[in-house]
Amino acid sequence: MAASEKPDVMILDIFMPGMDGFGVLRKLRERERHDGSSYLPVIVFSARSSIAEEAIVLGATDFISKPFMPEDMADRIRVAVSNAI
């Protein structure tokens, strides 16, 4: 979907049914390396702050812990998109 829709930013929860957020992030970054797709900022969120480092190592642009304030997420989205330009 990211390839066809070309979003400005992706927001991923790590714990999702089916493929988890780590799997989505791995596939996205592999696709970017393989076919030269442009970099897509990815903000990962989870109630487990202990996974922040793993998310960043896998290529996440940012990590935010749940619960979070909507204003905080909006600020991080603005930063991620402006840094990707």
Secondary structure, 3 states (H helix, E strand, C coil): CHHHHCCCCEEEECCCCCCCHHHHHHHHHHHHHHHCCCCCCEEEEECCHHHHHHHHHCCCCEEEECCCCHHHHHHHHHHHHHHHC
